Amino acid sequence: MPLVESYFRNATNVNAVWTYSAQNCMEEFRAEFPEVVVIYRQFQEAVSRCIEVSRESGSVTRKKDRSSRRTDETINAAEEIENEPRTSIRRLAQQMDLSVGTCHAILRKDMHIYPYKITSVQELLPVDPPRRLEFCNWFLNGLNNDDDTLRKSFCTDEAWFHRTD
């Protein structure tokens, strides 16, 4: 609320017309917090949002009684994604008229579904096993020699294989 108070406190009255300025508010903010880097456009947008919320609700704090859109009905509707697993979260949000964040929460917290992306790679050829063995030996030697090989490595245990006949 001090930001809103500063905005109104720094207004000027010219010919019985009040003029409000985010610039004056920002100057007061800079005087109070000289070590903070302030970008005028972002500051102006923040002040505008605070003023708008303040005028609508009389407060700049979030509403405490926000109702969750994660109801049994929306969770059941989201289960349709299992029939179409390639549907994106954004598309699901559009279809259900929910926010992307709410759909993401439903999928993760309620349905225990986590997104992943399948990546197609080349098939293994007969020359590949010796190369793989050579790489594994190099990696093990790096671990045994206290090299920081492990720190520079990233491993995952997921893979998809497609048969080509």
DSSP file (Angstrom, degrees, kcal/mol; ACC not computed):
  #  RESIDUE AA STRUCTURE BP1 BP2  ACC     N-H-->O    O-->H-N    N-H-->O    O-->H-N    TCO  KAPPA ALPHA  PHI   PSI    X-CA   Y-CA   Z-CA
    1    1 A M     >        0   0    0      0, 0.0     4,-2.8     0, 0.0     5,-0.2   0.000 360.0 360.0 360.0 -26.4    0.0    0.0    0.0
    2    2 A P  H  >  +     0   0    0      0, 0.0     4,-2.5     0, 0.0     5,-0.2   0.852 360.0  55.4 -58.7 -31.3    2.9    2.5    0.5
    3    3 A L  H  > S+     0   0    0      2,-0.2     4,-2.0     1,-0.2     5,-0.1   0.925 110.1  44.4 -64.8 -44.0    3.3    2.5   -3.3
    4    4 A V  H  > S+     0   0    0      2,-0.2     4,-2.2     1,-0.2     5,-0.2   0.913 113.2  51.3 -66.0 -42.7   -0.3    3.5   -3.8
    5    5 A E  H  X S+     0   0    0     -4,-2.8     4,-2.8     1,-0.2    -2,-0.2   0.903 109.7  50.2 -60.9 -40.9    0.0    6.1   -1.0
    6    6 A S  H  X S+     0   0    0     -4,-2.5     4,-2.1    -5,-0.2    -1,-0.2   0.895 107.6  54.3 -63.7 -40.2    3.1    7.5   -2.6
    7    7 A Y  H  < S+     0   0    0     -4,-2.0    14,-0.4     1,-0.2    -2,-0.2   0.930 116.0  37.2 -59.7 -47.0    1.3    7.8   -6.0
    8    8 A F  H >< S+     0   0    0     -4,-2.2     3,-1.2     1,-0.2    -2,-0.2   0.845 113.8  56.5 -75.8 -32.8   -1.5    9.8   -4.4
    9    9 A R  H 3< S+     0   0    0     -4,-2.8    -2,-0.2     1,-0.2    -1,-0.2   0.846 106.1  51.0 -66.3 -34.0    0.7   11.8   -2.1
   10   10 A N  T 3< S+     0   0    0     -4,-2.1    -1,-0.2    -5,-0.2    -2,-0.2   0.225  84.3 120.2 -91.3  14.4    2.8   13.0   -5.0
   11   11 A A    <   -     0   0    0     -3,-1.2     2,-0.4     9,-0.1     9,-0.2  -0.395  54.1-139.8 -74.1 156.1   -0.1   14.2   -7.1
   12   12 A T  E     -A   19   0A   0      7,-2.6     7,-3.2    -2,-0.1     2,-0.6  -0.928   1.4-141.6-119.8 146.4   -0.4   17.9   -8.0
   13   13 A N  E     +A   18   0A   0     -2,-0.4     2,-0.5     5,-0.2     5,-0.2  -0.921  23.4 174.0-109.7 112.6   -3.5   20.1   -8.1
   14   14 A V  E >  S-A   17   0A   0      3,-2.6     3,-1.1    -2,-0.6    -2,-0.0  -0.973  73.4 -18.4-122.1 117.7   -3.6   22.5  -11.0
   15   15 A N  T 3  S-     0   0    0     -2,-0.5    -1,-0.2     1,-0.3     3,-0.1   0.901 127.3 -53.3  53.6  45.7   -6.8   24.6  -11.5
   16   16 A A  T 3  S+     0   0    0      1,-0.2     2,-0.5    -3,-0.1    -1,-0.3   0.688 116.1 116.3  64.9  21.0   -8.8   22.2   -9.3
   17   17 A V  E <   -A   14   0A   0     -3,-1.1    -3,-2.6     2,-0.0     2,-0.3  -0.982  60.5-138.9-121.6 122.0   -7.6   19.2  -11.4
   18   18 A W  E     -A   13   0A   0     -2,-0.5     2,-0.5    -5,-0.2    -5,-0.2  -0.624  15.3-163.3 -81.6 133.2   -5.5   16.5   -9.7
   19   19 A T  E     -A   12   0A   0     -7,-3.2    -7,-2.6    -2,-0.3     2,-0.4  -0.976   3.0-159.9-119.6 126.3   -2.7   15.2  -11.8
   20   20 A Y        -     0   0    0     -2,-0.5     2,-0.4    -9,-0.2    -9,-0.1  -0.826   6.7-168.9-107.8 144.1   -1.0   11.9  -10.8
   21   21 A S     >  -     0   0    0    -14,-0.4     4,-1.4    -2,-0.4   -11,-0.1  -0.986  25.9-160.7-139.7 126.3    2.4   10.9  -12.0
   22   22 A A  H  > S+     0   0    0     -2,-0.4     4,-2.5     1,-0.2     5,-0.2   0.786  97.0  64.6 -69.8 -26.3    4.3    7.6  -11.7
   23   23 A Q  H  > S+     0   0    0      2,-0.2     4,-2.1     1,-0.2    -1,-0.2   0.928 102.3  45.9 -62.5 -46.1    7.5    9.5  -12.3
   24   24 A N  H  > S+     0   0    0      1,-0.2     4,-1.8     2,-0.2    -1,-0.2   0.890 113.2  50.7 -63.1 -38.9    7.1   11.5   -9.0
   25   25 A C  H  X S+     0   0    0     -4,-1.4     4,-2.1     1,-0.2    -2,-0.2   0.895 109.4  51.1 -64.0 -40.6    6.2    8.2   -7.2
   26   26 A M  H  X S+     0   0    0     -4,-2.5     4,-2.8     2,-0.2    -2,-0.2   0.876 106.2  54.1 -66.9 -38.1    9.4    6.6   -8.7
   27   27 A E  H  X S+     0   0    0     -4,-2.1     4,-1.9     2,-0.2    -1,-0.2   0.903 109.6  47.7 -62.6 -41.0   11.6    9.5   -7.5
   28   28 A E  H  X S+     0   0    0     -4,-1.8     4,-1.8     2,-0.2    -1,-0.2   0.905 111.6  51.2 -65.2 -40.0   10.3    9.0   -4.0
   29   29 A F  H  X S+     0   0    0     -4,-2.1     4,-2.8     1,-0.2    -2,-0.2   0.921 109.6  49.5 -62.3 -44.8   10.9    5.2   -4.3
   30   30 A R  H  < S+     0   0    0     -4,-2.8    -1,-0.2     1,-0.2    -2,-0.2   0.860 109.2  52.4 -63.6 -36.1   14.5    5.8   -5.5
   31   31 A A  H  < S+     0   0    0     -4,-1.9    -1,-0.2    -5,-0.2    -2,-0.2   0.881 114.6  42.6 -66.3 -36.9   15.2    8.2   -2.6
   32   32 A E  H  < S+     0   0    0     -4,-1.8    -2,-0.2     1,-0.2    -1,-0.2   0.864 129.4  26.4 -75.8 -37.9   13.9    5.5   -0.2
   33   33 A F    ><  +     0   0    0     -4,-2.8     3,-1.2    -5,-0.2    -1,-0.2  -0.677  67.0 164.6-127.9  76.0   15.8    2.6   -1.9
   34   34 A P  T 3  S+     0   0    0      0, 0.0    -1,-0.1     0, 0.0    -4,-0.1   0.731  73.5  59.3 -68.8 -21.3   18.8    4.0   -3.7
   35   35 A E  T 3  S+     0   0    0      2,-0.1     2,-0.4    -5,-0.0    -5,-0.1   0.603  85.4  94.0 -84.0 -10.0   20.5    0.6   -4.2
   36   36 A V  S <  S-     0   0    0     -3,-1.2     2,-0.5    -6,-0.1    -3,-0.1  -0.690  74.1-133.6 -87.8 130.0   17.6   -0.9   -6.2
   37   37 A V        -     0   0    0     -2,-0.4     2,-0.5     2,-0.0    -2,-0.1  -0.715  26.6-164.5 -81.4 126.5   17.8   -0.7  -10.0
   38   38 A V        -     0   0    0     -2,-0.5     2,-0.6     4,-0.0     3,-0.1  -0.954  14.8-154.9-120.7 127.5   14.4    0.6  -11.3
   39   39 A I     >  -     0   0    0     -2,-0.5     4,-2.6     1,-0.2     5,-0.2  -0.897  17.0-142.6 -99.0 122.3   13.2    0.4  -14.9
   40   40 A Y  H  > S+     0   0    0     -2,-0.6     4,-3.0     1,-0.2     5,-0.2   0.878  95.6  51.2 -56.4 -46.3   10.7    3.1  -15.4
   41   41 A R  H  > S+     0   0    0      1,-0.2     4,-2.2     2,-0.2    -1,-0.2   0.917 113.5  44.6 -60.8 -44.8    8.4    1.2  -17.7
   42   42 A Q  H  > S+     0   0    0      2,-0.2     4,-2.3     1,-0.2    -1,-0.2   0.904 114.2  49.7 -65.8 -40.9    8.1   -1.8  -15.3
   43   43 A F  H  X S+     0   0    0     -4,-2.6     4,-2.6     2,-0.2    -2,-0.2   0.923 110.4  50.5 -62.5 -44.2    7.7    0.5  -12.4
   44   44 A Q  H  X S+     0   0    0     -4,-3.0     4,-2.5    -5,-0.2    -2,-0.2   0.900 111.1  48.6 -61.6 -42.2    4.9    2.4  -14.2
   45   45 A E  H  X S+     0   0    0     -4,-2.2     4,-2.4    -5,-0.2    -1,-0.2   0.899 111.3  50.0 -65.2 -40.5    3.1   -0.9  -15.0
   46   46 A A  H  X S+     0   0    0     -4,-2.3     4,-2.4     2,-0.2    -2,-0.2   0.917 111.9  47.7 -64.1 -43.4    3.4   -2.1  -11.4
   47   47 A V  H  X S+     0   0    0     -4,-2.6     4,-2.7     2,-0.2     5,-0.2   0.928 111.4  51.1 -62.9 -44.4    2.0    1.2  -10.1
   48   48 A S  H  X S+     0   0    0     -4,-2.5     4,-2.4     1,-0.2    -2,-0.2   0.911 111.0  47.8 -60.4 -43.5   -0.9    1.1  -12.7
   49   49 A R  H  X S+     0   0    0     -4,-2.4     4,-2.7     2,-0.2     5,-0.2   0.924 112.4  49.1 -63.3 -43.8   -1.8   -2.4  -11.6
   50   50 A C  H  X S+     0   0    0     -4,-2.4     4,-2.6     1,-0.2    -2,-0.2   0.908 112.3  47.9 -62.5 -42.0   -1.7   -1.5   -7.9
   51   51 A I  H  X S+     0   0    0     -4,-2.7     4,-2.5     2,-0.2    -1,-0.2   0.922 112.3  49.2 -64.8 -43.6   -3.9    1.5   -8.5
   52   52 A E  H  X S+     0   0    0     -4,-2.4     4,-1.8    -5,-0.2    -2,-0.2   0.933 114.6  43.6 -61.8 -47.2   -6.4   -0.5  -10.6
   53   53 A V  H  X S+     0   0    0     -4,-2.7     4,-2.8     1,-0.2     6,-0.6   0.894 113.1  53.5 -65.0 -39.6   -6.7   -3.3   -8.0
   54   54 A S  H  X S+     0   0    0     -4,-2.6     4,-2.2    -5,-0.2    -2,-0.2   0.902 109.6  47.3 -62.2 -42.0   -6.9   -0.7   -5.2
   55   55 A R  H  < S+     0   0    0     -4,-2.5    -1,-0.2     1,-0.2    -2,-0.2   0.861 116.4  44.7 -68.4 -34.5   -9.7    1.1   -6.9
   56   56 A E  H  < S+     0   0    0     -4,-1.8    -2,-0.2    -5,-0.2    -1,-0.2   0.904 133.9  11.7 -75.7 -41.7  -11.6   -2.1   -7.5
   57   57 A S  H  < S-     0   0    0     -4,-2.8    -3,-0.2     2,-0.3    -2,-0.2   0.562  91.9-118.4-118.2 -10.9  -11.2   -3.8   -4.1
   58   58 A G  S  < S+     0   0    0     -4,-2.2     2,-0.3    -5,-0.5    -4,-0.2   0.538  91.1  70.0  81.7   4.9   -9.8   -1.2   -1.7
   59   59 A S        -     0   0    0     -6,-0.6    -2,-0.3     2,-0.1    -1,-0.2  -0.973  67.6-146.4-148.4 157.6   -6.7   -3.3   -1.3
   60   60 A V  S    S+     0   0    0     -2,-0.3     2,-0.2    -3,-0.1    -6,-0.1   0.346  71.0 100.9-107.1   4.7   -3.6   -4.3   -3.3
   61   61 A T  S    S-     0   0    0      1,-0.1    -2,-0.1    -8,-0.1     3,-0.1  -0.487  82.7 -93.6 -86.6 159.9   -3.3   -7.7   -1.7
   62   62 A R        -     0   0    0     -2,-0.2     2,-0.3     1,-0.1    -1,-0.1  -0.341  47.0 -96.9 -67.6 150.9   -4.5  -10.9   -3.3
   63   63 A K    >   -     0   0    0      1,-0.1     3,-0.6     2,-0.1    -1,-0.1  -0.529  27.3-154.0 -69.7 133.5   -7.9  -12.1   -2.5
   64   64 A K  T 3  S+     0   0    0     -2,-0.3    -1,-0.1     1,-0.2    -2,-0.1   0.733  88.5  58.2 -81.2 -22.6   -7.7  -14.8    0.2
   65   65 A D  T 3   +     0   0    0      2,-0.0     2,-0.2    -3,-0.0    -1,-0.2  -0.064  69.3 151.6-100.5  33.7  -10.9  -16.5   -0.8
   66   66 A R    <   -     0   0    0     -3,-0.6     2,-0.3     1,-0.1    -4,-0.0  -0.474  42.4-132.6 -64.9 129.4   -9.9  -17.4   -4.3
   67   67 A S        -     0   0    0     -2,-0.2     2,-0.2     1,-0.1    -1,-0.1  -0.628  17.1-119.4 -86.5 143.8  -11.8  -20.5   -5.3
   68   68 A S        -     0   0    0     -2,-0.3    -1,-0.1     1,-0.1    34,-0.0  -0.570   7.7-153.1 -82.0 142.4   -9.8  -23.3   -7.0
   69   69 A R  S    S+     0   0    0     -2,-0.2     2,-1.8     1,-0.1     5,-0.2   0.410  74.2 100.1 -91.6   0.4  -10.8  -24.4  -10.4
   70   70 A R        +     0   0    0      4,-0.1     2,-0.2     3,-0.1    -1,-0.1  -0.548  54.3 150.2 -85.7  73.1   -9.4  -27.8   -9.6
   71   71 A T     >  -     0   0    0     -2,-1.8     4,-2.5     1,-0.1     5,-0.2  -0.517  63.9-103.4 -98.9 169.7  -12.8  -29.4   -8.9
   72   72 A D  H  > S+     0   0    0      1,-0.2     4,-2.6     2,-0.2     5,-0.2   0.870 122.2  55.4 -59.3 -35.9  -13.8  -33.0   -9.4
   73   73 A E  H  > S+     0   0    0      2,-0.2     4,-2.1     1,-0.2    -1,-0.2   0.929 110.2  42.7 -64.1 -46.4  -15.7  -31.9  -12.5
   74   74 A T  H  > S+     0   0    0      2,-0.2     4,-2.1     1,-0.2    -1,-0.2   0.862 113.5  52.8 -70.8 -33.4  -12.6  -30.3  -14.1
   75   75 A I  H  X S+     0   0    0     -4,-2.5     4,-1.0     2,-0.2    -2,-0.2   0.930 110.4  47.4 -65.8 -43.9  -10.4  -33.2  -13.1
   76   76 A N  H  < S+     0   0    0     -4,-2.6     3,-0.4     1,-0.2     4,-0.2   0.890 112.2  50.3 -63.5 -39.1  -12.8  -35.7  -14.7
   77   77 A A  H >< S+     0   0    0     -4,-2.1     3,-1.3     1,-0.2    -1,-0.2   0.872 106.8  54.7 -65.9 -36.3  -13.0  -33.6  -17.8
   78   78 A A  H >< S+     0   0    0     -4,-2.1     3,-2.2     1,-0.3    -1,-0.2   0.729  89.1  77.1 -70.3 -20.9   -9.2  -33.4  -18.0
   79   79 A E  G >< S+     0   0    0     -4,-1.0     3,-1.6    -3,-0.4     4,-0.4   0.664  74.7  79.7 -64.6 -13.5   -9.1  -37.2  -17.9
   80   80 A E  G X> S+     0   0    0     -3,-1.3     3,-1.3     1,-0.3     4,-0.9   0.719  74.8  75.7 -62.6 -20.1  -10.1  -37.1  -21.6
   81   81 A I  G <4 S+     0   0    0     -3,-2.2     6,-0.3     1,-0.3    -1,-0.3   0.773  82.1  66.9 -64.9 -23.7   -6.4  -36.3  -22.3
   82   82 A E  G <4 S+     0   0    0     -3,-1.6    -1,-0.3     1,-0.2    -2,-0.2   0.813  98.3  52.1 -66.2 -27.7   -5.7  -39.9  -21.7
   83   83 A N  T <4 S+     0   0    0     -3,-1.3    -1,-0.2    -4,-0.4    -2,-0.2   0.775 122.3  31.1 -75.8 -26.6   -7.7  -40.7  -24.9
   84   84 A E  S >< S+     0   0    0     -4,-0.9     3,-1.9    -3,-0.2    -1,-0.3  -0.688  71.3 173.2-129.4  77.6   -5.6  -38.1  -26.8
   85   85 A P  T 3  S+     0   0    0      0, 0.0    -1,-0.1     0, 0.0    -3,-0.1   0.636  73.0  65.4 -66.8 -13.3   -2.1  -38.2  -25.2
   86   86 A R  T 3  S+     0   0    0      2,-0.1     2,-0.3    -4,-0.0    -4,-0.1   0.420  73.4 117.0 -88.7   2.9   -0.6  -35.9  -27.8
   87   87 A T    <   -     0   0    0     -3,-1.9     2,-0.1    -6,-0.3    -3,-0.0  -0.531  64.7-129.4 -71.3 132.1   -2.8  -33.0  -26.7
   88   88 A S     >  -     0   0    0     -2,-0.3     4,-2.3     1,-0.1     5,-0.2  -0.369  15.9-116.5 -78.8 162.0   -0.7  -30.1  -25.4
   89   89 A I  H  > S+     0   0    0      1,-0.2     4,-2.5     2,-0.2     5,-0.2   0.876 116.9  54.3 -65.2 -37.2   -1.4  -28.4  -22.0
   90   90 A R  H  > S+     0   0    0      2,-0.2     4,-2.0     1,-0.2    -1,-0.2   0.912 109.4  46.9 -63.1 -42.0   -2.2  -25.2  -23.8
   91   91 A R  H  > S+     0   0    0      2,-0.2     4,-2.5     1,-0.2    -2,-0.2   0.910 111.9  51.0 -66.3 -41.4   -4.8  -26.9  -26.1
   92   92 A L  H  X S+     0   0    0     -4,-2.3     4,-2.2     1,-0.2    -2,-0.2   0.908 108.5  52.3 -61.0 -42.0   -6.3  -28.6  -23.1
   93   93 A A  H  X>S+     0   0    0     -4,-2.5     5,-2.1     1,-0.2     4,-0.9   0.895 110.5  47.9 -62.1 -40.2   -6.6  -25.3  -21.3
   94   94 A Q  H  <5S+     0   0    0     -4,-2.0     3,-0.4     1,-0.2    -2,-0.2   0.923 112.1  49.1 -65.5 -43.9   -8.4  -23.8  -24.3
   95   95 A Q  H  <5S+     0   0    0     -4,-2.5    -2,-0.2     1,-0.2    -1,-0.2   0.857 119.2  37.7 -64.5 -35.7  -10.8  -26.7  -24.5
   96   96 A M  H  <5S-     0   0    0     -4,-2.2    -1,-0.2    -5,-0.2    -2,-0.2   0.482 105.3-124.0 -96.3  -3.1  -11.6  -26.6  -20.8
   97   97 A D  T  <5 +     0   0    0     -4,-0.9     2,-0.3    -3,-0.4    -3,-0.2   0.930  69.9 125.2  56.9  48.4  -11.6  -22.8  -20.5
   98   98 A L      < -     0   0    0     -5,-2.1    -1,-0.2    -6,-0.2     2,-0.1  -0.818  66.9 -93.0-125.9 167.2   -9.0  -23.0  -17.7
   99   99 A S     >  -     0   0    0     -2,-0.3     4,-2.2     1,-0.1     5,-0.2  -0.446  32.8-117.3 -76.9 158.4   -5.6  -21.4  -17.2
  100  100 A V  H  > S+     0   0    0      1,-0.2     4,-2.6     2,-0.2     5,-0.2   0.892 116.3  54.7 -61.1 -40.1   -2.5  -23.3  -18.3
  101  101 A G  H  > S+     0   0    0      2,-0.2     4,-2.3     1,-0.2    -1,-0.2   0.886 107.1  49.3 -62.4 -40.0   -1.3  -23.3  -14.7
  102  102 A T  H  > S+     0   0    0      2,-0.2     4,-2.5     1,-0.2    -1,-0.2   0.921 112.4  47.7 -65.8 -43.7   -4.6  -24.9  -13.5
  103  103 A C  H  X S+     0   0    0     -4,-2.2     4,-2.6     1,-0.2    -2,-0.2   0.903 111.3  51.5 -62.9 -40.2   -4.4  -27.6  -16.2
  104  104 A H  H  X S+     0   0    0     -4,-2.6     4,-2.4     1,-0.2     5,-0.3   0.918 110.8  48.1 -61.9 -43.4   -0.7  -28.2  -15.4
  105  105 A A  H  X>S+     0   0    0     -4,-2.3     4,-2.7     2,-0.2     5,-0.8   0.901 110.9  51.0 -65.1 -41.2   -1.7  -28.6  -11.7
  106  106 A I  I  X>S+     0   0    0     -4,-2.5     5,-2.2     1,-0.2     4,-1.2   0.941 112.6  46.1 -60.6 -47.6   -4.5  -31.0  -12.5
  107  107 A L  I  <5S+     0   0    0     -4,-2.6     6,-3.6     3,-0.2    -2,-0.2   0.912 123.3  33.4 -64.1 -42.2   -2.3  -33.2  -14.6
  108  108 A R  I  <5S+     0   0    0     -4,-2.4     4,-0.4     4,-0.2    -2,-0.2   0.959 128.2  30.6 -79.7 -52.9    0.6  -33.3  -12.1
  109  109 A K  I  <5S+     0   0    0     -4,-2.7    -3,-0.2    -5,-0.3    -2,-0.1   0.852 131.7  26.6 -81.4 -35.3   -1.1  -33.2   -8.7
  110  110 A D  I  <<S+     0   0    0     -4,-1.2    -3,-0.2    -5,-0.8    -4,-0.1   0.857 133.6  27.3 -98.0 -40.6   -4.4  -35.0   -9.4
  111  111 A M  S   <S-     0   0    0     -5,-2.2    -3,-0.2    -6,-0.2    -4,-0.2   0.570  91.2-134.2-101.0  -9.8   -3.8  -37.3  -12.3
  112  112 A H        +     0   0    0     -4,-0.4     2,-0.5    -6,-0.3    -4,-0.2   0.892  53.4 146.7  56.2  43.7    0.0  -37.9  -11.8
  113  113 A I        -     0   0    0     -6,-3.6    -1,-0.2    -7,-0.1    -2,-0.1  -0.942  29.5-165.2-110.4 130.7    0.7  -37.3  -15.5
  114  114 A Y        -     0   0    0     -2,-0.5     2,-0.1    -3,-0.1   -10,-0.0  -0.943  20.1-117.0-119.8 137.8    4.0  -35.7  -16.3
  115  115 A P        +     0   0    0      0, 0.0     2,-0.3     0, 0.0   -27,-0.0  -0.377  37.9 163.0 -74.2 148.8    4.9  -34.2  -19.7
  116  116 A Y        -     0   0    0     -2,-0.1     2,-0.5     2,-0.0     0, 0.0  -0.968  29.3-131.1-153.4 164.1    7.7  -35.5  -21.8
  117  117 A K        -     0   0    0     -2,-0.3     2,-0.4     2,-0.0     0, 0.0  -0.982  17.5-134.2-125.7 127.1    8.7  -35.2  -25.4
  118  118 A I        -     0   0    0     -2,-0.5     2,-0.5    41,-0.0    41,-0.0  -0.628  20.5-161.8 -79.4 132.3    9.6  -38.2  -27.6
  119  119 A T        -     0   0    0     -2,-0.4     2,-0.4    41,-0.0    41,-0.2  -0.969   8.8-142.8-117.9 125.5   12.8  -37.7  -29.6
  120  120 A S        +     0   0    0     -2,-0.5     2,-0.3    41,-0.0    41,-0.1  -0.707  25.1 176.2 -86.6 135.3   13.5  -39.9  -32.6
  121  121 A V        -     0   0    0     -2,-0.4    -2,-0.0     1,-0.1     0, 0.0  -0.776  36.7 -74.4-129.1 175.0   17.2  -40.8  -33.1
  122  122 A Q        -     0   0    0     -2,-0.3     2,-0.1     1,-0.1    -1,-0.1  -0.256  51.6-103.7 -70.4 158.6   19.0  -43.0  -35.5
  123  123 A E        -     0   0    0      1,-0.1     2,-0.3    38,-0.0    -1,-0.1  -0.431  38.7 -99.2 -79.1 157.7   18.9  -46.8  -35.3
  124  124 A L        -     0   0    0     -2,-0.1    -1,-0.1     2,-0.0     0, 0.0  -0.603  39.3-159.2 -77.8 135.1   21.8  -48.8  -33.9
  125  125 A L    >   -     0   0    0     -2,-0.3     3,-1.9     1,-0.0    -1,-0.0  -0.659  34.1 -99.7-108.3 166.8   24.1  -50.3  -36.6
  126  126 A P  T 3  S+     0   0    0      0, 0.0    -2,-0.0     0, 0.0    -1,-0.0   0.761 121.8  57.3 -59.5 -24.7   26.5  -53.3  -36.3
  127  127 A V  T 3> S+     0   0    0      1,-0.2     4,-0.9     2,-0.1    -3,-0.0   0.596  92.1  75.0 -81.0  -8.8   29.4  -50.8  -35.9
  128  128 A D  H <> S+     0   0    0     -3,-1.9     4,-2.6     1,-0.2     5,-0.2   0.881  80.0  63.6 -76.1 -39.5   27.8  -49.2  -32.9
  129  129 A P  H  > S+     0   0    0      0, 0.0     4,-2.4     0, 0.0     5,-0.2   0.901 103.7  48.2 -56.4 -43.2   28.4  -51.8  -30.1
  130  130 A P  H  > S+     0   0    0      0, 0.0     4,-2.3     0, 0.0    -2,-0.2   0.904 112.8  49.5 -63.2 -36.6   32.2  -51.5  -30.2
  131  131 A R  H  X S+     0   0    0     -4,-0.9     4,-2.4     2,-0.2     5,-0.2   0.904 110.5  49.9 -65.3 -40.8   32.0  -47.7  -30.1
  132  132 A R  H  X S+     0   0    0     -4,-2.6     4,-2.5     2,-0.2    -1,-0.2   0.905 110.5  50.0 -64.4 -40.7   29.6  -47.9  -27.2
  133  133 A L  H  X S+     0   0    0     -4,-2.4     4,-2.3    -5,-0.2    -2,-0.2   0.903 109.9  51.2 -63.4 -41.1   32.0  -50.3  -25.3
  134  134 A E  H  X S+     0   0    0     -4,-2.3     4,-2.2     1,-0.2    -2,-0.2   0.909 110.9  48.4 -62.3 -42.3   34.9  -47.9  -26.1
  135  135 A F  H  X S+     0   0    0     -4,-2.4     4,-2.7     2,-0.2    -2,-0.2   0.918 110.2  51.3 -63.9 -43.7   32.9  -45.0  -24.6
  136  136 A C  H  X S+     0   0    0     -4,-2.5     4,-2.6     1,-0.2    -2,-0.2   0.903 110.6  48.7 -61.9 -41.2   32.0  -46.9  -21.5
  137  137 A N  H  X S+     0   0    0     -4,-2.3     4,-2.4     2,-0.2    -1,-0.2   0.914 111.5  49.7 -64.5 -42.0   35.6  -47.8  -20.9
  138  138 A W  H  X S+     0   0    0     -4,-2.2     4,-2.1     2,-0.2    -2,-0.2   0.918 111.9  48.9 -60.9 -43.3   36.6  -44.2  -21.4
  139  139 A F  H  X S+     0   0    0     -4,-2.7     4,-2.0     2,-0.2    -2,-0.2   0.929 111.5  48.3 -63.7 -46.3   33.9  -43.1  -18.9
  140  140 A L  H  X S+     0   0    0     -4,-2.6     4,-2.5     1,-0.2    -1,-0.2   0.892 110.3  51.8 -62.8 -39.9   34.9  -45.6  -16.3
  141  141 A N  H  X S+     0   0    0     -4,-2.4     4,-1.8     1,-0.2    -1,-0.2   0.891 108.0  52.6 -63.4 -38.3   38.6  -44.6  -16.6
  142  142 A G  H  <>S+     0   0    0     -4,-2.1     5,-2.1     2,-0.2     7,-0.3   0.889 111.1  46.6 -63.3 -39.0   37.6  -41.0  -16.1
  143  143 A L  H ><5S+     0   0    0     -4,-2.0     3,-1.2     1,-0.2    -2,-0.2   0.903 112.5  49.6 -68.2 -41.5   35.7  -42.0  -12.9
  144  144 A N  H 3<5S+     0   0    0     -4,-2.5    -2,-0.2     1,-0.3    -1,-0.2   0.790 107.0  55.5 -69.3 -27.8   38.6  -44.1  -11.6
  145  145 A N  T 3<5S-     0   0    0     -4,-1.8    -1,-0.3    -5,-0.2    -2,-0.2   0.178 114.2-113.4 -91.6  18.0   41.2  -41.3  -12.2
  146  146 A D  T < 5 +     0   0    0     -3,-1.2    -3,-0.2     1,-0.2    -2,-0.1   0.772  63.5 157.2  54.1  28.3   39.2  -38.8  -10.1
  147  147 A D    > < -     0   0    0     -5,-2.1     3,-0.6    -6,-0.2    -1,-0.2  -0.420  56.5-115.6 -72.2 158.5   38.5  -36.8  -13.2
  148  148 A D  T 3> S+     0   0    0      1,-0.2     4,-1.2     2,-0.1    -1,-0.1  -0.045  79.2 122.7 -88.9  36.1   35.4  -34.6  -13.0
  149  149 A T  T 34 S+     0   0    0     -7,-0.3     3,-0.4     1,-0.2    -1,-0.2   0.908  70.7  51.0 -60.4 -44.7   33.8  -36.7  -15.8
  150  150 A L  T X4 S+     0   0    0     -3,-0.6     3,-1.3     1,-0.2    -1,-0.2   0.874 105.9  55.1 -64.8 -37.2   30.8  -37.5  -13.6
  151  151 A R  T 34 S+     0   0    0      1,-0.3    -1,-0.2    -4,-0.2    -2,-0.2   0.802 109.9  47.3 -65.8 -28.0   30.2  -33.8  -12.8
  152  152 A K  T 3< S+     0   0    0     -4,-1.2     2,-0.3    -3,-0.4    -1,-0.3   0.337  99.3  93.2 -93.7   6.4   30.1  -33.0  -16.5
  153  153 A S    <   -     0   0    0     -3,-1.3     2,-0.4    -4,-0.2    -3,-0.0  -0.737  51.6-166.1-107.7 150.2   27.7  -35.9  -17.3
  154  154 A F        -     0   0    0     -2,-0.3     2,-0.3     2,-0.0    -3,-0.0  -0.994  13.6-177.7-132.4 125.6   24.0  -36.1  -17.6
  155  155 A C        -     0   0    0     -2,-0.4     2,-0.3     2,-0.0    -2,-0.0  -0.921   7.7-174.0-126.1 149.1   22.2  -39.4  -17.7
  156  156 A T        -     0   0    0     -2,-0.3    -2,-0.0     2,-0.1     0, 0.0  -0.954  20.9-147.0-136.0 157.9   18.6  -40.5  -18.0
  157  157 A D        +     0   0    0     -2,-0.3     2,-0.4     2,-0.0    -1,-0.0   0.244  67.0  99.3-109.7  13.1   16.9  -43.9  -17.8
  158  158 A E        +     0   0    0      2,-0.0     2,-0.3     0, 0.0    -2,-0.1  -0.837  40.2 155.7-105.8 138.5   14.1  -43.3  -20.4
  159  159 A A        -     0   0    0     -2,-0.4     2,-0.4     2,-0.0   -41,-0.0  -0.983  27.5-148.3-155.6 148.3   14.2  -44.5  -23.9
  160  160 A W        -     0   0    0     -2,-0.3     2,-0.4   -41,-0.2   -41,-0.0  -0.968  14.0-162.8-117.8 135.1   11.7  -45.3  -26.7
  161  161 A F        -     0   0    0     -2,-0.4     2,-0.5   -41,-0.1    -2,-0.0  -0.967   1.3-163.6-120.4 135.0   12.5  -48.0  -29.3
  162  162 A H        -     0   0    0     -2,-0.4     2,-0.3     2,-0.0    -2,-0.0  -0.963  18.6-130.9-116.9 131.0   10.7  -48.4  -32.6
  163  163 A R        -     0   0    0     -2,-0.5     2,-0.5     2,-0.0    -2,-0.0  -0.611  16.3-164.6 -80.7 136.2   10.9  -51.5  -34.6
  164  164 A T              0   0    0     -2,-0.3    -2,-0.0     1,-0.1    -1,-0.0  -0.975 360.0 360.0-120.2 117.6   11.7  -51.2  -38.2
  165  165 A D              0   0    0     -2,-0.5    -1,-0.1     0, 0.0    -2,-0.0   0.408 360.0 360.0-102.6 360.0   11.1  -54.4  -40.2
